[in-house]
Each structure stands twice: as structure tokens, then as C-alpha cells.
Amino acid sequence: MKIVILTFMAGVAGAMLYFFVIGECPGGTIVRDAEECRGANYDATTCNAALASSKRKASENQAPFATLDQCLRSFAVCEPHAAVSSGFVPVPRGTCIARTGSGGFDGTPVYERLR
């Protein structure tokens, strides 16, 4: 039983270390808006496409919470879902702009979690 507990604790510690070292945006840059994106040496086309992709993923493609209260239990800021009239989604604190496997760039929302 001790081995199981120690293995579990080592796994949790390893996961925490991985996310601490790698961060939320491995191989990319977290930006808040187009101005900050251009300041990070991305061109305007890349910034606009990545920010639009991130917004779409955050507001349309994400499964919604049923109520605003449910969303606010886990995230700092929430808004109505873009496609589901009775759902709510978290508002990202920024966008991770990272290179894709095909050589382009993509934007992924980065959230501020409460827990």
C-alpha cells in the first residue's frame, strides 16, 4: 500500500514539475492582444489569425457550463457562449501563439483558473 501511495505522490510531483518547467505555452508566447503580439515579433497577419482562432476556440468550440455560477466556480471571468444560448464559457486571459506541425502558427486560449 505504501508503494502505491508513494508512486501516486511521485506522479503528482512529476506532473507539477512538468507544468512548472514547461509552462502554459510550450514553445510559444502568451499575448493579450494584437499590439502585444506584434511587440513579440509576430507579423500582423499571424497575430490576427492566431487571435481569431483563439477567440473562436474560447467562445464557440468549447463546451459550455449550464449556469454562470458553475463557470465562475472555476474561472475568474465568464461570458455567454457564442453558439449555445443558455451556456457560459470562461474568458481567456490571453492567447498562446505557437508554431504548428505544418510550420504555421495557431492561437490557443489561456485561462486564469481559480482552483
C-alpha positions in Angstrom: 0.0 0.0 0.0 2.9 2.4 0.8 4.3 1.8 -2.7 1.0 2.8 -4.3 0.8 6.0 -2.2 4.5 6.9 -2.9 4.0 6.2 -6.6 0.9 8.4 -6.7 2.7 11.2 -4.9 5.7 10.9 -7.2 3.4 11.1 -10.2 1.7 14.2 -8.9 5.0 15.8 -8.1 6.3 15.0 -11.6 3.2 16.5 -13.2 3.6 19.7 -11.2 7.3 19.9 -12.1 6.5 19.4 -15.8 3.9 22.2 -15.9 6.1 24.5 -13.8 9.1 24.0 -16.2 7.2 23.8 -19.5 4.6 26.4 -18.6 1.2 27.1 -20.1 2.5 27.7 -23.6 5.3 25.3 -24.6 7.3 26.7 -27.5 5.2 29.8 -27.8 4.3 33.2 -26.4 1.3 34.3 -24.4 -0.1 37.6 -25.5 -3.2 39.6 -24.5 -4.0 41.5 -27.7 -2.7 42.3 -31.2 -0.4 45.1 -30.0 1.3 42.8 -27.6 1.5 40.1 -30.3 3.2 42.5 -32.7 5.6 43.5 -29.9 6.5 39.8 -29.6 7.8 40.0 -33.2 4.9 38.3 -34.9 3.6 39.9 -38.1 0.1 41.4 -38.3 -1.3 38.5 -40.4 -0.1 35.9 -37.9 -1.4 37.9 -34.9 -4.8 38.4 -36.4 -5.2 34.8 -37.4 -4.0 33.4 -34.1 -6.1 35.8 -32.0 -9.2 35.0 -34.1 -8.5 31.2 -33.8 -8.2 31.6 -30.0 -11.4 33.6 -29.7 -13.3 31.0 -31.8 -12.0 28.2 -29.6 -12.9 30.0 -26.4 -16.3 31.3 -27.3 -17.7 28.8 -29.9 -15.9 25.5 -29.8 -15.8 25.0 -26.0 -18.5 23.0 -24.2 -20.4 25.5 -22.1 -21.3 25.4 -18.4 -25.0 25.3 -17.7 -25.0 28.4 -15.5 -22.8 31.4 -14.9 -22.3 30.3 -11.3 -20.8 27.0 -12.4 -18.4 28.7 -14.7 -17.4 31.3 -12.0 -16.5 28.5 -9.6 -13.5 27.6 -11.7 -12.7 30.7 -13.7 -12.2 34.4 -12.9 -14.3 35.8 -15.7 -17.1 34.1 -17.8 -19.3 35.2 -20.6 -22.3 33.8 -22.5 -21.4 31.1 -25.1 -21.5 32.3 -28.7 -23.5 29.4 -30.1 -25.4 28.0 -27.1 -28.0 30.5 -25.8 -28.1 29.1 -22.3 -24.4 28.3 -21.7 -21.4 30.2 -20.3 -17.7 29.9 -21.1 -14.6 31.3 -19.4 -13.0 34.4 -20.8 -9.3 33.7 -21.6 -6.6 35.9 -20.0 -4.5 35.6 -23.2 -3.6 33.7 -26.3 -0.8 31.2 -26.6 0.7 31.7 -30.1 2.8 28.6 -31.0 4.1 27.0 -34.2 2.0 24.2 -35.6 3.4 20.9 -37.0 2.8 22.3 -40.5 5.1 25.3 -39.9 2.3 27.9 -39.4 1.1 29.5 -36.1 -2.1 28.9 -34.2 -3.7 30.6 -31.2 -4.9 28.7 -28.1 -6.8 30.4 -25.3 -5.1 30.6 -21.9 -7.3 30.8 -18.8 -7.0 32.1 -15.3 -8.2 29.2 -13.2 -9.3 29.8 -9.6 -8.5 26.2 -8.4 
